[in-house]
Amino acid sequence: MDKWKRMGDELYQLQEKHLYRRIKVIESAQSAHVRYQGRDMLMLASNSYLDFCDEERIKEYAAKALMEYGTGSGGSRLTTGTTVLHTRLEEALARFKGREAALVFNTGFAANSGVIPALCGEGEIIYSDAKNHASIIDGCRQSKAETVIYRHNDMADLEKKILERPGKSGLIVSDGVFSMDGDIVDLPGLVKLADTYGLLSMIDEAHATGVIGATGRGCEEYYHMEGRTDILMGTLSKAIGGEGGYVCGPCILTEYLKNKARSYIFSTSLSPVAMAAAARALELIESEPWRVHRLQENIKWFCHKLQELGLNVRSETAIVPILIGEEEKAERISDELMERGFFIPAIRYPTVGKGEAMLRAALMATHTKEELAEAAGAIAEVICHCG
């Protein structure tokens, strides 16, 4: 018996359906321009929205931390893995988000998959948006609570489902900015329902922090609802340009998670270098608000250029989805744009629904208007050419 036959058959089927995933190896620092297969490419796929991965002052600060604190943490957060740099970053995150406390996890995925099961158990209910990120979905699956999926950003459907389960405690959890469509949670409606029915509210701000709101503080600032959400979760790997995830809230929340969240308790801590880089990036977001403003201007400009060329594209966030439909067609369009020097991926099932393949453009504050106009023209031309 061939032990690997089933895997080989499944991989062949993925190739036939144009769903096979291949890794693209980048040969330079992550920035607005990258080197790929020896060529300069305009990066239109990175989550480093403020272009902090290659920012000189952040690298210099991280280099100093490397020389002083070394390459690794040596253990979990509860043994040897917490340095003064970890606690300083948590204090800075709490201030930035207007909360009493923050807790850093190894990744955003680890934060969601650890926090949600810690907060909700047997006999409770989690209400989860239909388009939530995979980390939220996995967190719900790992919990012993009942998970109820409500229609995407549909507060009427959410309330209907809450009323069908009267008197149950639990959690409403949603992406703040949805990672594929780039739309924004109806935070006023969600928080109102949570408060009305005695449920915790939790928002994943991975793609909101550094992107929306007047100073990049995310969904609450965008809606002028500072302090209204019970739990704010986020990541250090998007606009902040580093590594890790975090949760912000009252001190009782973070103390509870230190004792209950398995992905926190049983993981070796992130290195002090990663903590230093994230802390310096947060300082730059606060001291140089022009970066957030430039990103927001680029979003409007890029969408406007695509609309001028006949594409029905809208976004208020750095994620600009361009719907294609067929998986094979999306793959061909992406490949052609790569040939022309534009690094923009085709997003296909199971990341999005079958037949809902798209190009997912991700913008940076450092993209120039000329670059974005050229990219928009190429996208429209290739889509038209590929029929």
C-alpha positions in Angstrom: 0.0 0.0 0.0 1.3 3.5 -0.9 1.0 5.4 2.3 1.0 8.8 0.5 -1.4 8.0 -2.3 -4.4 9.8 -0.7 -2.4 13.0 -0.3 -1.1 12.8 -3.8 -4.6 12.3 -5.2 -5.9 15.3 -3.2 -3.1 17.5 -4.4 -3.8 16.5 -8.0 -7.4 17.4 -7.5 -6.5 20.8 -6.1 -4.3 21.4 -9.2 -7.2 20.4 -11.5 -9.5 22.8 -9.8 -7.0 25.7 -9.8 -6.9 25.6 -6.0 -3.4 24.4 -5.4 -1.3 26.8 -3.3 2.3 27.6 -4.0 4.7 29.6 -1.9 6.3 32.7 -3.5 9.8 33.3 -2.1 10.7 37.0 -1.7 14.4 37.9 -1.8 14.3 41.3 0.0 12.7 43.1 2.9 9.0 43.4 2.9 8.2 46.9 1.5 6.4 48.8 -1.2 8.8 47.3 -3.6 10.2 43.8 -3.3 12.6 41.5 -5.2 11.0 38.4 -6.5 12.8 35.9 -8.8 15.4 38.6 -9.4 13.0 41.3 -10.5 11.7 44.4 -8.8 8.0 44.1 -8.1 5.4 46.6 -6.8 4.1 44.9 -3.7 0.3 45.0 -3.6 -0.3 42.0 -1.3 1.4 42.9 2.0 -0.3 43.5 5.3 2.5 45.9 6.3 0.1 48.8 5.7 2.4 51.5 7.1 5.5 49.9 5.5 7.1 49.4 8.9 8.9 46.1 8.2 11.9 47.9 6.7 11.7 51.2 8.6 15.2 52.2 9.6 14.4 53.6 13.1 12.5 50.4 13.9 15.4 48.2 12.7 17.9 50.2 14.7 15.9 49.9 17.9 15.4 46.2 17.3 19.1 45.8 16.7 19.9 47.4 20.0 17.5 45.0 21.7 19.1 42.1 20.0 22.5 43.0 21.3 21.2 43.5 24.9 18.6 40.8 25.2 19.7 38.2 22.7 17.8 36.2 20.1 15.2 34.3 22.1 13.1 34.3 25.3 14.1 30.9 26.6 10.7 29.8 27.8 7.0 30.5 28.1 5.6 33.8 29.4 5.0 32.3 32.8 8.5 30.9 33.3 11.5 32.8 31.7 9.8 34.3 28.7 8.7 37.7 29.9 11.3 40.5 29.8 10.9 44.2 30.6 10.4 44.7 26.8 7.3 42.4 26.9 5.8 44.4 29.7 6.7 47.8 28.2 5.0 46.8 25.0 1.9 45.6 26.8 1.7 48.9 28.7 2.1 50.8 25.4 -0.7 48.7 23.7 -3.1 49.4 26.6 -2.5 53.1 26.4 -2.8 53.1 22.6 -6.2 51.3 22.8 -7.4 53.2 25.9 -7.6 50.1 28.1 -6.4 49.1 31.6 -4.2 46.3 30.4 -2.9 44.3 27.4 -1.5 40.8 27.0 0.8 39.7 24.1 0.4 36.3 22.5 2.8 34.7 19.9 0.5 35.4 17.0 -3.0 36.8 16.3 -4.1 33.3 15.5 -2.8 32.1 18.9 -4.6 35.0 20.6 -8.0 34.2 19.1 -7.6 30.4 19.4 -6.6 30.8 23.1 -8.9 33.6 24.3 -12.2 32.4 22.9 -12.1 28.9 24.5 -10.9 30.5 27.8 -13.8 32.9 27.9 -16.7 30.6 26.9 -17.4 27.1 28.1 -20.1 24.5 28.2 -23.7 25.9 28.5 -22.6 29.3 27.0 -23.0 30.6 23.4 -20.6 32.3 21.0 -22.2 34.4 18.2 -19.7 34.6 15.3 -20.0 36.5 12.1 -20.2 34.3 9.0 -17.1 35.9 7.5 -14.9 35.8 10.6 -11.2 34.9 10.2 -10.1 31.3 10.5 -8.5 32.0 13.9 -11.8 33.0 15.3 -13.5 30.0 13.7 -10.9 27.7 15.3 -11.2 29.4 18.6 -15.0 28.7 18.5 -14.4 25.1 17.6 -12.0 24.6 20.5 -14.5 26.0 22.9 -17.1 23.8 24.6 -19.7 26.5 24.1 -22.3 26.4 21.4 -21.3 28.4 18.3 -24.1 30.3 16.4 -23.2 31.8 13.0 -25.0 35.0 12.1 -25.2 36.5 8.6 -22.3 38.7 7.7 -22.6 42.1 9.5 -26.4 41.6 9.8 -27.4 42.9 13.2 -31.1 41.9 12.7 -30.1 38.3 12.1 -27.8 38.4 15.1 -30.6 39.7 17.4 -33.0 37.1 16.0 -30.6 34.4 16.9 -30.0 35.9 20.4 -33.7 36.0 21.1 -34.0 32.3 20.1 -31.7 31.5 23.0 -33.0 33.7 25.9 -31.0 34.0 29.1 -27.8 32.4 27.8 -24.5 34.0 28.6 -21.6 34.2 26.2 -19.8 36.3 23.6 -20.3 38.1 20.3 -17.1 38.0 18.3 -16.4 39.7 14.9 -13.6 40.9 12.8 -13.2 44.7 12.9 -12.1 44.9 9.3 -12.9 41.7 7.4 -9.7 40.2 6.0 -10.9 39.4 2.5 -13.7 41.9 1.7 -12.1 44.8 3.6 -15.5 46.0 5.0 -15.9 47.3 8.5 -18.0 45.7 11.4 -21.2 47.4 12.4 -19.7 48.2 15.8 -22.6 50.4 17.1 -25.1 47.6 16.3 -22.9 44.9 17.7 -22.1 46.6 21.0 -25.7 47.7 21.5 -26.9 44.0 21.2 -24.1 42.8 23.5 -25.0 45.3 26.2 -28.7 44.8 25.8 -28.5 41.0 26.2 -25.6 40.8 28.7 -23.1 39.3 26.3 -19.4 40.1 26.0 -18.3 41.9 22.9 -15.0 41.1 21.2 -13.5 42.7 18.1 -10.5 41.4 16.1 -8.7 44.6 15.0 -5.9 42.9 13.1 -6.6 44.9 9.9 -8.1 47.9 11.6 -5.2 49.1 13.8 -3.0 51.6 12.0 -5.6 51.8 9.2 -8.9 53.3 10.2 -9.9 56.0 12.6 -8.4 59.5 12.6 -5.2 58.4 14.2 -5.2 54.7 13.3 -6.6 53.4 16.6 -9.1 51.2 14.9 -12.8 50.6 14.9 -13.8 52.4 18.1 -12.1 55.6 16.9 -13.7 55.2 13.5 -17.1 55.1 15.0 -16.3 57.6 17.9 -17.0 54.8 20.4 -13.8 54.8 22.4 -13.9 52.4 25.3 -17.2 50.7 24.4 -16.1 47.3 23.4 -15.4 44.7 26.1 -12.4 43.0 24.4 -10.1 44.3 21.7 -7.9 41.8 20.0 -5.2 42.6 17.4 -2.0 41.7 15.8 1.5 43.1 15.7 2.1 41.7 12.2 0.0 44.0 10.1 0.3 47.8 10.2 2.7 47.5 13.2 5.0 45.5 10.9 6.3 42.9 13.4 5.2 39.6 15.0 2.7 38.6 17.6 -0.9 39.1 18.7 -2.5 40.9 21.7 -5.6 41.3 23.7 -6.7 44.6 25.5 -9.3 45.0 28.2 -9.7 45.4 31.9 -7.0 44.0 34.3 -9.3 41.2 35.3 -9.5 40.0 31.7 -5.7 39.8 31.2 -5.1 38.2 34.7 -7.8 35.6 33.8 -6.2 34.8 30.5 -2.7 34.4 32.0 -4.2 31.5 34.0 -6.7 30.1 31.4 -5.5 30.7 27.8 -3.7 27.5 26.7 -2.0 29.2 23.7 -0.5 31.7 26.2 0.5 29.3 28.9 2.1 26.5 26.8 4.0 28.5 24.2 7.5 29.7 24.2 7.4 33.5 24.3 8.2 35.7 21.3 11.8 37.2 21.3 12.5 40.5 23.0 13.6 41.8 19.6 10.1 41.4 18.3 8.7 43.2 21.3 11.1 46.1 20.8 10.3 46.5 17.1 6.5 46.6 17.9 7.0 49.1 20.7 9.0 51.4 18.4 6.4 51.1 15.6 3.6 52.1 18.0 5.6 55.2 18.9 5.9 56.1 15.2 2.2 55.7 14.7 1.4 58.1 17.5 4.1 60.6 16.6 3.8 60.6 12.8 0.0 60.5 12.1 0.7 61.5 8.5 1.4 57.8 7.8 -2.2 56.8 8.6 -3.5 59.8 6.7 -1.3 58.9 3.6 -2.6 55.4 3.7 -6.2 56.6 3.8 -5.6 58.9 0.9 -4.0 56.1 -1.1 -7.1 53.9 -0.5 -9.4 56.6 -1.9 -7.1 57.3 -4.8 -6.7 53.7 -5.8 -10.4 52.9 -5.6 -11.2 56.1 -7.6 -8.8 55.0 -10.4 -10.2 51.6 -10.6 -13.7 53.0 -10.8 -12.7 55.4 -13.6 -11.6 52.3 -15.5 -15.0 50.6 -15.1 -14.3 48.3 -12.1 -16.9 48.2 -9.4 -14.5 48.5 -6.4 -15.1 50.2 -3.1 -13.2 50.1 0.2 -12.5 52.3 3.2 -9.7 50.0 4.4 -6.3 49.0 3.0 -7.8 45.8 1.7 -9.3 46.4 -1.7 -11.1 43.3 -3.1 -11.5 43.0 -6.9 -14.1 40.2 -7.6 -13.2 37.9 -10.5 -15.4 34.8 -9.9 -13.8 31.7 -11.5 -10.7 30.3 -9.8 -8.9 29.6 -13.0 -9.5 33.1 -14.4 -8.3 34.7 -11.1 -5.2 32.6 -11.3 -4.5 33.6 -14.9 -5.0 37.3 -14.1 -2.7 37.2 -11.1 0.0 35.4 -13.1 -0.2 38.0 -15.8 0.0 40.9 -13.4 3.0 39.2 -11.8 4.7 39.1 -15.2 4.1 42.8 -15.5 5.7 43.5 -12.2 2.7 43.8 -9.9 2.7 41.4 -6.9 -1.0 40.8 -6.3 -2.4 37.4 -5.4 -5.5 35.5 -6.5 -7.6 34.6 -3.4 -9.5 31.3 -3.9 -11.6 28.7 -2.1 -11.5 27.9 0.8 -10.3 31.3 1.8 -13.4 32.7 0.0 -16.5 30.8 -1.3 -16.4 28.7 -4.4 -16.8 30.8 -7.5 -16.0 33.9 -5.5 -12.3 34.2 -6.4 -10.8 37.7 -6.2 -7.7 39.8 -6.4 -7.0 41.1 -3.0 -5.0 44.3 -3.3 -3.4 45.5 -0.1 -2.1 49.1 0.0 0.7 50.8 1.9 1.2 54.3 3.0 4.4 54.6 1.0 2.8 53.7 -2.4 2.9 56.7 -4.6 -0.2 57.9 -6.5 1.7 57.3 -9.8 2.4 53.7 -8.8 -1.2 53.1 -7.8 -2.5 54.7 -11.0 -0.2 52.4 -13.1 -1.3 49.4 -11.1 -5.0 50.2 -11.5 -4.5 50.5 -15.3 -2.7 47.2 -15.5 -5.4 45.5 -13.4 -8.2 46.8 -15.6 -6.4 45.9 -18.8 -5.5 42.3 -17.7 -9.0 41.7 -16.5 -10.4 42.9 -19.8 -7.9 40.8 -21.8 -8.6 37.6 -19.8 -12.3 38.0 -20.6 
